C-alpha cells in the first residue's frame, strides 16, 4: 500500500495526548474516527517514516494513522 497524506482534525487531551477525531481522504470525503484503540511510537515499515501510530476504528474497520515527526 502506498503512503497517502491526509488532513486530520485532532484535539489535545488534558494529559497532552494528541487524539485524531476525523480525517479527510484525497477525494474530499471525511471519515470520523469512532474510537482510538491504541497509540504507540513506531516506524512505518511499509510506508517509511518515524513517529506515532494510531490504531483506530473507522466505520467498523480497523485502520492505522501515522503522525510523522519529521514531516
Rosetta silent file (secondary structure, phi, psi, omega in degrees, C-alpha in Angstrom):
SEQUENCE: XXXXXXXXXXXXXXXXXXXXXXXXXXXXXXXXXXXXXXXXXXXXXXXXXXXXXXXXXXXXXXXXXXXXXXX
SCORE:     score description
SCORE:     0.000 S_00000001
   1 L     0.000  137.351  179.810    0.000    0.000    0.000 S_00000001
   2 L   -81.995  151.583  177.182    1.278    3.474   -0.887 S_00000001
   3 L   -71.300  131.897  177.433    1.648    6.254    1.638 S_00000001
   4 L  -125.074  122.390  176.691   -1.221    8.750    1.427 S_00000001
   5 L   -87.562  132.214 -178.179   -1.014   12.066    3.262 S_00000001
   6 L  -130.324  155.372  171.443   -4.368   13.258    4.602 S_00000001
   7 E   -78.320  140.136 -178.736   -5.638   16.230    6.576 S_00000001
   8 E  -129.116  134.596  170.177   -6.544   15.284   10.148 S_00000001
   9 E   -97.074  127.012 -176.205   -8.681   17.102   12.700 S_00000001
  10 E  -140.427  167.609  175.879   -7.355   16.313   16.181 S_00000001
  11 E  -136.343  156.237  174.339   -7.506   17.546   19.750 S_00000001
  12 E   -95.744  132.758  174.998   -5.133   17.553   22.681 S_00000001
  13 L   -77.845  167.457  179.007   -6.304   15.804   25.834 S_00000001
  14 L   -65.287  -18.634  176.888   -5.681   17.437   29.215 S_00000001
  15 L   -84.454   -5.867  178.294   -2.855   14.913   29.638 S_00000001
  16 L    94.555    9.190  178.676   -1.191   16.297   26.495 S_00000001
  17 L   -83.136  139.206  175.308   -2.010   13.421   24.127 S_00000001
  18 E   -88.074  119.543 -174.851   -2.820   14.237   20.510 S_00000001
  19 E  -118.312  118.219  177.774   -6.075   12.422   19.607 S_00000001
  20 E   -71.098  140.012 -178.806   -7.320   12.231   15.984 S_00000001
  21 E  -108.093  -43.802  177.724  -11.050   12.987   15.537 S_00000001
  22 E  -157.297  162.135  174.071  -11.509   12.706   11.755 S_00000001
  23 E  -134.473  157.563 -178.350   -9.518   12.677    8.550 S_00000001
  24 E  -111.965  118.565 -178.594  -10.186   13.908    5.022 S_00000001
  25 L   -73.110  170.149 -176.644   -9.410   11.453    2.205 S_00000001
  26 L   -55.575  -33.906 -177.590   -7.857   12.511   -1.135 S_00000001
  27 L   -88.046    5.492  177.316  -11.277   12.889   -2.782 S_00000001
  28 L    95.415   -9.192  178.671  -12.573   15.173   -0.012 S_00000001
  29 L   -68.089  139.469  179.461  -14.641   12.586    1.859 S_00000001
  30 E  -102.196  136.343  179.692  -14.486   12.964    5.648 S_00000001
  31 E  -122.038  119.679  177.135  -14.178    9.928    7.896 S_00000001
  32 E   -77.091  135.653  175.450  -14.998   10.142   11.598 S_00000001
  33 L   -86.459  113.855 -176.072  -12.732    8.120   13.850 S_00000001
  34 L   -70.984  -37.669 -177.897  -15.108    6.091   16.004 S_00000001
  35 E  -161.344  138.939  171.975  -12.507    5.011   18.550 S_00000001
  36 E   -93.701  116.474 -176.738   -8.747    5.162   19.065 S_00000001
  37 E   -84.704  -37.166 -175.099   -7.730    1.660   20.124 S_00000001
  38 E  -156.486  145.013  174.868   -4.011    2.164   20.626 S_00000001
  39 E  -126.969  123.221  179.890   -1.345    4.864   20.418 S_00000001
  40 E  -146.842  146.206  176.015    2.276    3.812   20.054 S_00000001
  41 E   -79.375  133.967 -178.433    5.581    5.264   18.920 S_00000001
  42 E  -169.227  177.215  172.944    6.993    3.347   15.999 S_00000001
  43 E  -105.846  144.754  175.594    8.388    3.293   12.492 S_00000001
  44 L   -87.770  105.792 -177.686    6.190    2.620    9.481 S_00000001
  45 L   -68.451  -38.344 -178.268    7.846   -0.359    7.816 S_00000001
  46 L   -75.535  -48.760 -172.430    5.593   -0.272    4.733 S_00000001
  47 L   -95.529  -17.204 -176.647    5.373    3.461    4.119 S_00000001
  48 L    85.180  159.467  179.914    8.564    4.646    5.790 S_00000001
  49 L   105.588  160.150 -179.775    8.936    7.356    8.422 S_00000001
  50 E  -128.191  143.245  178.214    9.138    7.514   12.212 S_00000001
  51 E   165.397 -133.545 -176.718    6.560    8.853   14.646 S_00000001
  52 E  -118.862  133.738  176.820    3.320    7.786   16.288 S_00000001
  53 E  -106.381  129.294  176.265    0.919    5.139   15.021 S_00000001
  54 E  -107.368  118.670  173.407   -2.764    5.423   15.907 S_00000001
  55 E   -92.677  119.368 -171.296   -4.784    2.218   15.613 S_00000001
  56 E  -129.443  158.272  169.236   -8.373    3.382   15.085 S_00000001
  57 E  -102.203  125.179  179.017  -11.835    2.091   14.291 S_00000001
  58 E  -132.195  115.067 -179.043  -13.364    3.829   11.262 S_00000001
  59 L    52.119   43.930  175.903  -16.783    2.673   10.027 S_00000001
  60 L    78.422    5.278 -179.644  -16.359   -0.672   11.792 S_00000001
  61 E  -121.028  143.180  176.673  -12.906   -1.369   10.325 S_00000001
  62 E   -75.306  135.241 -177.701   -9.502   -1.187   11.965 S_00000001
  63 E  -140.887  158.274  179.083   -7.290    1.453   10.378 S_00000001
  64 E  -121.581  133.541  171.986   -3.888    2.997   11.064 S_00000001
  65 E  -116.588  141.115  178.304   -2.918    6.663   11.007 S_00000001
  66 E  -118.227  134.071  172.337    0.689    7.770   11.326 S_00000001
  67 E  -107.615  109.420 -177.191    1.897   11.102   12.660 S_00000001
  68 E   -86.799  128.602 -179.472    5.419   11.581   11.317 S_00000001
  69 L   -66.397  -39.036 -175.125    7.739   13.635   13.476 S_00000001
  70 L   -82.651   -7.487 -173.998    9.925   14.694   10.530 S_00000001
  71 L   -78.804    0.000    0.000    7.071   15.695    8.188 S_00000001
